[in-house]
Amino acid sequence: MPLELRDESISLVGVVTVDEVEQLVGWLRTCQRPKVSLRRCNHLHTGALQAMLLFRPKITSAPKDAFLAEQVLPLLTGSYGDTGRQGTETP
């Protein structure tokens, strides 16, 4: 099961497809302080990503999947930026 739901937390497991987006959005709407674990997620449908960008749940565990950890997690946590690039100047 790609979504392991609890009262205030959810774990995304394996491949999260478009079929899980409606359930994820419903859960995000009902939680006052939603928490999401991405540790065991290895594919995230863009609809699920958009829902999490809209509702901004707290991410409690980073994904083990390299792409999700490097490209998607920064979008969800707001920690994206160019601070690690060589050759950029600070304004």
NORNOR-V634430 format. One record per helix or strand. SS is the DSSP state (a for helix, b for strand). FROM is the first residue (numbers start at 1). TO is the last residue. If there is no record, write none. Layout:
ss=SS from=FROM to=TO
ss=SS from=FROM to=TO
This chain:
ss=b from=3 to=5
ss=b from=9 to=12
ss=b from=14 to=16
ss=a from=18 to=30
ss=b from=35 to=37
ss=b from=41 to=44
ss=a from=46 to=55
ss=b from=58 to=61
ss=a from=66 to=77
